[in-house]
Amino acid sequence: MSEKKKTFLTRFVNEKRWVATSRKDALRLVQEEMPHTDAEATLRYIEGEIAKGKTVTLGECKFKLDSK
């Protein structure tokens, strides 16, 4: 049996559709939403929380994992 690949998804709070996003683009979103923080550390925190099945909101952007 093969393991399902998890996809990183993002969307802005005013949108209804989730979009598959690369880690590089997610890092850029974090930098735009929180320019005065350590973006890499913030993204690692987000990755840890979404791995638990949570949806994380950062400014106007939401992050989650999709296991389809």
MOPAC internal coordinates of N, CA, C and O (Angstrom, degrees):
PM7 1SCF
backbone

  N    0.0000 0     0.00 0     0.00 0    0    0    0
  C    1.4542 1     0.00 0     0.00 0    1    0    0
  C    1.5201 1   110.17 1     0.00 0    2    1    0
  O    1.2310 1   120.86 1   -38.93 1    3    2    1
  N    1.2857 1   115.97 1   141.07 1    3    2    1
  C    1.4638 1   119.04 1   179.06 1    5    3    2
  C    1.5285 1   110.23 1   -94.87 1    6    5    3
  O    1.2310 1   121.44 1   -31.94 1    7    6    5
  N    1.3004 1   114.84 1   148.06 1    7    6    5
  C    1.4634 1   120.89 1   178.47 1    9    7    6
  C    1.5184 1   109.07 1   -82.04 1   10    9    7
  O    1.2310 1   120.40 1   -40.77 1   11   10    9
  N    1.3454 1   116.83 1   139.23 1   11   10    9
  C    1.4608 1   120.34 1   178.88 1   13   11   10
  C    1.5183 1   110.06 1   -68.18 1   14   13   11
  O    1.2310 1   120.87 1   -43.58 1   15   14   13
  N    1.3146 1   115.94 1   136.42 1   15   14   13
  C    1.4613 1   120.99 1   176.82 1   17   15   14
  C    1.5277 1   108.44 1   -83.71 1   18   17   15
  O    1.2310 1   120.82 1   -48.50 1   19   18   17
  N    1.3106 1   116.04 1   131.50 1   19   18   17
  C    1.4588 1   120.38 1   179.87 1   21   19   18
  C    1.5170 1   109.66 1   -91.27 1   22   21   19
  O    1.2310 1   120.95 1   -44.05 1   23   22   21
  N    1.3192 1   115.78 1   135.95 1   23   22   21
  C    1.4509 1   122.90 1  -178.37 1   25   23   22
  C    1.5239 1   109.49 1  -110.49 1   26   25   23
  O    1.2310 1   120.78 1   -44.95 1   27   26   25
  N    1.3087 1   116.12 1   135.05 1   27   26   25
  C    1.4549 1   123.64 1   177.92 1   29   27   26
  C    1.5259 1   107.07 1   -79.46 1   30   29   27
  O    1.2310 1   119.75 1   -56.35 1   31   30   29
  N    1.3303 1   118.08 1   123.65 1   31   30   29
  C    1.4611 1   122.36 1  -178.82 1   33   31   30
  C    1.5254 1   111.31 1  -118.13 1   34   33   31
  O    1.2310 1   120.62 1   -35.33 1   35   34   33
  N    1.3266 1   116.43 1   144.67 1   35   34   33
  C    1.4673 1   121.36 1   176.31 1   37   35   34
  C    1.5227 1   109.11 1  -136.36 1   38   37   35
  O    1.2310 1   121.71 1   -21.66 1   39   38   37
  N    1.3162 1   114.34 1   158.34 1   39   38   37
  C    1.4660 1   121.08 1   171.05 1   41   39   38
  C    1.5161 1   108.37 1  -161.90 1   42   41   39
  O    1.2310 1   121.07 1   -28.40 1   43   42   41
  N    1.3182 1   115.56 1   151.60 1   43   42   41
  C    1.4540 1   120.54 1   174.12 1   45   43   42
  C    1.5211 1   108.08 1   -83.51 1   46   45   43
  O    1.2310 1   120.11 1   -28.73 1   47   46   45
  N    1.3262 1   117.40 1   151.27 1   47   46   45
  C    1.4589 1   121.30 1  -173.05 1   49   47   46
  C    1.5312 1   113.19 1   -60.33 1   50   49   47
  O    1.2310 1   119.56 1   154.88 1   51   50   49
  N    1.3079 1   118.44 1   -25.12 1   51   50   49
  C    1.4612 1   120.37 1  -179.86 1   53   51   50
  C    1.5306 1   112.68 1   -88.66 1   54   53   51
  O    1.2310 1   120.01 1  -178.33 1   55   54   53
  N    1.3374 1   117.59 1     1.67 1   55   54   53
  C    1.4611 1   122.05 1   179.40 1   57   55   54
  C    1.5247 1   110.09 1  -104.28 1   58   57   55
  O    1.2310 1   120.42 1   -21.35 1   59   58   57
  N    1.3164 1   116.79 1   158.65 1   59   58   57
  C    1.4589 1   121.17 1   178.96 1   61   59   58
  C    1.5236 1   112.25 1  -105.71 1   62   61   59
  O    1.2310 1   119.72 1   160.43 1   63   62   61
  N    1.3235 1   118.14 1   -19.57 1   63   62   61
  C    1.4599 1   122.63 1  -173.55 1   65   63   62
  C    1.5220 1   111.43 1  -101.36 1   66   65   63
  O    1.2310 1   120.89 1   -48.07 1   67   66   65
  N    1.3374 1   115.91 1   131.93 1   67   66   65
  C    1.4616 1   122.00 1   174.98 1   69   67   66
  C    1.5187 1   108.63 1   -82.96 1   70   69   67
  O    1.2310 1   120.40 1   -35.48 1   71   70   69
  N    1.3373 1   116.85 1   144.52 1   71   70   69
  C    1.4594 1   122.70 1  -177.42 1   73   71   70
  C    1.5280 1   109.23 1  -124.35 1   74   73   71
  O    1.2310 1   120.62 1   -47.39 1   75   74   73
  N    1.3328 1   116.42 1   132.61 1   75   74   73
  C    1.4656 1   121.00 1   174.90 1   77   75   74
  C    1.5269 1   108.26 1   -64.26 1   78   77   75
  O    1.2310 1   120.83 1   -46.58 1   79   78   77
  N    1.3286 1   116.02 1   133.42 1   79   78   77
  C    1.4649 1   121.45 1  -173.45 1   81   79   78
  C    1.5164 1   110.03 1  -135.14 1   82   81   79
  O    1.2310 1   120.66 1   -41.09 1   83   82   81
  N    1.3138 1   116.34 1   138.91 1   83   82   81
  C    1.4624 1   120.13 1   175.77 1   85   83   82
  C    1.5271 1   109.15 1   -75.27 1   86   85   83
  O    1.2310 1   120.95 1   -19.52 1   87   86   85
  N    1.3135 1   115.79 1   160.48 1   87   86   85
  C    1.4660 1   120.22 1   178.51 1   89   87   86
  C    1.5305 1   109.90 1   -61.96 1   90   89   87
  O    1.2310 1   120.34 1   142.61 1   91   90   89
  N    1.3205 1   116.96 1   -37.39 1   91   90   89
  C    1.4721 1   121.44 1   179.46 1   93   91   90
  C    1.5308 1   110.69 1   -60.94 1   94   93   91
  O    1.2310 1   120.39 1   135.11 1   95   94   93
  N    1.3292 1   116.86 1   -44.89 1   95   94   93
  C    1.4670 1   120.41 1   179.22 1   97   95   94
  C    1.5253 1   111.16 1   -69.29 1   98   97   95
  O    1.2310 1   120.33 1   143.82 1   99   98   97
  N    1.3357 1   116.98 1   -36.18 1   99   98   97
  C    1.4609 1   120.19 1   177.08 1  101   99   98
  C    1.5275 1   110.20 1   -63.61 1  102  101   99
  O    1.2310 1   120.22 1   140.47 1  103  102  101
  N    1.3209 1   117.18 1   -39.53 1  103  102  101
  C    1.4630 1   121.30 1   177.59 1  105  103  102
  C    1.5341 1   110.05 1   -62.55 1  106  105  103
  O    1.2310 1   120.42 1   139.76 1  107  106  105
  N    1.3165 1   116.80 1   -40.24 1  107  106  105
  C    1.4717 1   121.04 1   177.36 1  109  107  106
  C    1.5315 1   110.59 1   -63.30 1  110  109  107
  O    1.2310 1   120.28 1   138.79 1  111  110  109
  N    1.3276 1   117.06 1   -41.21 1  111  110  109
  C    1.4645 1   120.76 1   177.67 1  113  111  110
  C    1.5186 1   111.07 1   -61.76 1  114  113  111
  O    1.2310 1   120.21 1   137.21 1  115  114  113
  N    1.3285 1   117.21 1   -42.79 1  115  114  113
  C    1.4632 1   120.97 1   178.45 1  117  115  114
  C    1.5201 1   109.74 1   -62.00 1  118  117  115
  O    1.2310 1   119.93 1   136.42 1  119  118  117
  N    1.3232 1   117.75 1   -43.58 1  119  118  117
  C    1.4611 1   121.67 1   179.22 1  121  119  118
  C    1.5221 1   111.49 1   -61.53 1  122  121  119
  O    1.2310 1   120.31 1   142.51 1  123  122  121
  N    1.3335 1   117.02 1   -37.49 1  123  122  121
  C    1.4702 1   120.45 1   179.36 1  125  123  122
  C    1.5221 1   111.69 1   -72.47 1  126  125  123
  O    1.2310 1   120.09 1   140.97 1  127  126  125
  N    1.3320 1   117.44 1   -39.03 1  127  126  125
  C    1.4614 1   121.33 1  -177.29 1  129  127  126
  C    1.5279 1   112.48 1   -76.28 1  130  129  127
  O    1.2310 1   120.23 1   144.88 1  131  130  129
  N    1.3254 1   117.17 1   -35.12 1  131  130  129
  C    1.4638 1   121.99 1  -177.02 1  133  131  130
  C    1.5310 1   109.48 1  -132.54 1  134  133  131
  O    1.2310 1   119.56 1  -107.09 1  135  134  133
  N    1.3292 1   118.44 1    72.91 1  135  134  133
  C    1.4671 1   120.81 1  -172.88 1  137  135  134
  C    1.5298 1   114.85 1   -66.42 1  138  137  135
  O    1.2310 1   119.35 1   161.31 1  139  138  137
  N    1.3321 1   118.85 1   -18.69 1  139  138  137
  C    1.4653 1   120.26 1  -176.25 1  141  139  138
  C    1.5245 1   113.18 1  -100.44 1  142  141  139
  O    1.2310 1   120.39 1  -164.82 1  143  142  141
  N    1.3484 1   116.87 1    15.18 1  143  142  141
  C    1.4603 1   119.99 1   178.93 1  145  143  142
  C    1.5152 1   110.18 1  -116.15 1  146  145  143
  O    1.2310 1   120.96 1    -9.15 1  147  146  145
  N    1.3212 1   115.77 1   170.85 1  147  146  145
  C    1.4573 1   121.82 1   173.92 1  149  147  146
  C    1.5263 1   106.99 1   -77.80 1  150  149  147
  O    1.2310 1   120.25 1   -78.06 1  151  150  149
  N    1.3198 1   117.13 1   101.94 1  151  150  149
  C    1.4650 1   122.18 1  -173.18 1  153  151  150
  C    1.5266 1   111.92 1   -62.50 1  154  153  151
  O    1.2310 1   120.13 1   140.18 1  155  154  153
  N    1.3216 1   117.36 1   -39.82 1  155  154  153
  C    1.4712 1   120.77 1  -179.38 1  157  155  154
  C    1.5292 1   110.71 1   -63.45 1  158  157  155
  O    1.2310 1   120.04 1   135.19 1  159  158  157
  N    1.3232 1   117.53 1   -44.81 1  159  158  157
  C    1.4627 1   121.24 1   179.17 1  161  159  158
  C    1.5283 1   110.86 1   -66.18 1  162  161  159
  O    1.2310 1   120.38 1   140.80 1  163  162  161
  N    1.3047 1   116.87 1   -39.20 1  163  162  161
  C    1.4603 1   120.88 1   178.22 1  165  163  162
  C    1.5197 1   110.65 1   -63.78 1  166  165  163
  O    1.2310 1   120.13 1   137.58 1  167  166  165
  N    1.3200 1   117.36 1   -42.42 1  167  166  165
  C    1.4606 1   121.07 1   179.07 1  169  167  166
  C    1.5288 1   110.51 1   -66.07 1  170  169  167
  O    1.2310 1   119.75 1   141.14 1  171  170  169
  N    1.3237 1   118.08 1   -38.86 1  171  170  169
  C    1.4716 1   120.40 1   176.44 1  173  171  170
  C    1.5256 1   110.75 1   -61.25 1  174  173  171
  O    1.2310 1   120.34 1   139.32 1  175  174  173
  N    1.3406 1   116.96 1   -40.68 1  175  174  173
  C    1.4659 1   121.23 1   176.69 1  177  175  174
  C    1.5349 1   109.84 1   -62.34 1  178  177  175
  O    1.2310 1   120.30 1   133.79 1  179  178  177
  N    1.3248 1   117.04 1   -46.21 1  179  178  177
  C    1.4678 1   121.31 1   179.32 1  181  179  178
  C    1.5274 1   110.05 1   -59.92 1  182  181  179
  O    1.2310 1   120.19 1   135.47 1  183  182  181
  N    1.3325 1   117.24 1   -44.53 1  183  182  181
  C    1.4656 1   121.17 1   179.35 1  185  183  182
  C    1.5238 1   111.34 1   -60.15 1  186  185  183
  O    1.2310 1   120.45 1   140.47 1  187  186  185
  N    1.3261 1   116.74 1   -39.53 1  187  186  185
  C    1.4525 1   120.52 1   178.33 1  189  187  186
  C    1.5145 1   112.46 1   -65.24 1  190  189  187
  O    1.2310 1   120.35 1   139.28 1  191  190  189
  N    1.3145 1   116.94 1   -40.72 1  191  190  189
  C    1.4652 1   121.11 1  -179.44 1  193  191  190
  C    1.5272 1   111.90 1   -71.88 1  194  193  191
  O    1.2310 1   120.06 1   138.51 1  195  194  193
  N    1.3347 1   117.48 1   -41.49 1  195  194  193
  C    1.4620 1   118.37 1  -179.24 1  197  195  194
  C    1.5258 1   111.28 1   -71.89 1  198  197  195
  O    1.2310 1   120.42 1   155.93 1  199  198  197
  N    1.3317 1   116.81 1   -24.07 1  199  198  197
  C    1.4685 1   120.17 1   175.03 1  201  199  198
  C    1.5329 1   110.81 1   -65.35 1  202  201  199
  O    1.2310 1   120.45 1   156.44 1  203  202  201
  N    1.3273 1   116.74 1   -23.56 1  203  202  201
  C    1.4688 1   122.24 1   177.32 1  205  203  202
  C    1.5209 1   111.55 1   -84.96 1  206  205  203
  O    1.2310 1   120.21 1  -179.04 1  207  206  205
  N    1.3355 1   117.20 1     0.96 1  207  206  205
  C    1.4601 1   121.45 1   179.73 1  209  207  206
  C    1.5135 1   114.45 1    93.22 1  210  209  207
  O    1.2310 1   120.24 1  -172.26 1  211  210  209
  N    1.3171 1   117.14 1     7.74 1  211  210  209
  C    1.4620 1   121.02 1  -179.24 1  213  211  210
  C    1.5254 1   110.95 1   -87.87 1  214  213  211
  O    1.2310 1   121.10 1   -21.13 1  215  214  213
  N    1.3224 1   115.50 1   158.87 1  215  214  213
  C    1.4605 1   122.68 1   170.32 1  217  215  214
  C    1.5217 1   106.48 1  -106.34 1  218  217  215
  O    1.2310 1   120.40 1   -50.44 1  219  218  217
  N    1.3208 1   116.85 1   129.56 1  219  218  217
  C    1.4638 1   121.99 1  -177.01 1  221  219  218
  C    1.5240 1   108.98 1  -111.10 1  222  221  219
  O    1.2310 1   120.90 1   -48.74 1  223  222  221
  N    1.3220 1   115.89 1   131.26 1  223  222  221
  C    1.4594 1   121.66 1   175.86 1  225  223  222
  C    1.5229 1   108.58 1  -106.25 1  226  225  223
  O    1.2310 1   120.93 1   -51.20 1  227  226  225
  N    1.3189 1   115.82 1   128.80 1  227  226  225
  C    1.4596 1   122.20 1   177.80 1  229  227  226
  C    1.5193 1   106.80 1  -130.11 1  230  229  227
  O    1.2310 1   120.65 1   -73.93 1  231  230  229
  N    1.3202 1   116.36 1   106.07 1  231  230  229
  C    1.4593 1   119.94 1  -175.80 1  233  231  230
  C    1.5107 1   110.17 1    63.43 1  234  233  231
  O    1.2310 1   120.23 1    59.63 1  235  234  233
  N    1.3171 1   117.17 1  -120.37 1  235  234  233
  C    1.4611 1   122.69 1  -179.10 1  237  235  234
  C    1.5228 1   113.15 1   -97.52 1  238  237  235
  O    1.2310 1   120.06 1  -174.88 1  239  238  237
  N    1.3416 1   117.49 1     5.12 1  239  238  237
  C    1.4661 1   121.05 1  -174.56 1  241  239  238
  C    1.5277 1   110.85 1  -117.27 1  242  241  239
  O    1.2310 1   120.77 1   -39.46 1  243  242  241
  N    1.3268 1   116.14 1   140.54 1  243  242  241
  C    1.4624 1   122.32 1   176.25 1  245  243  242
  C    1.5209 1   108.65 1  -112.76 1  246  245  243
  O    1.2310 1   121.37 1   -32.48 1  247  246  245
  N    1.3316 1   114.99 1   147.52 1  247  246  245
  C    1.4555 1   122.23 1  -178.81 1  249  247  246
  C    1.5222 1   108.93 1  -128.68 1  250  249  247
  O    1.2310 1   120.33 1   -38.59 1  251  250  249
  N    1.3414 1   116.97 1   141.41 1  251  250  249
  C    1.4698 1   121.41 1   173.34 1  253  251  250
  C    1.5270 1   108.38 1  -159.11 1  254  253  251
  O    1.2310 1   121.14 1   -10.88 1  255  254  253
  N    1.3323 1   115.42 1   169.12 1  255  254  253
  C    1.4573 1   121.84 1   175.45 1  257  255  254
  C    1.5065 1   108.77 1  -105.57 1  258  257  255
  O    1.2310 1   121.07 1   -36.20 1  259  258  257
  N    1.3159 1   115.55 1   143.80 1  259  258  257
  C    1.4699 1   121.78 1   173.71 1  261  259  258
  C    1.5169 1   107.12 1  -118.94 1  262  261  259
  O    1.2310 1   120.18 1   -52.42 1  263  262  261
  N    1.3156 1   117.26 1   127.58 1  263  262  261
  C    1.4582 1   120.16 1  -176.98 1  265  263  262
  C    1.5166 1   112.82 1  -100.94 1  266  265  263
  O    1.2310 1   119.67 1  -160.01 1  267  266  265
  N    1.3179 1   118.24 1    19.99 1  267  266  265
  C    1.4733 1   120.81 1   179.36 1  269  267  266
  C    1.4886 1   111.09 1   -71.60 1  270  269  267
  O    1.2310 1   120.10 1   180.00 1  271  270  269

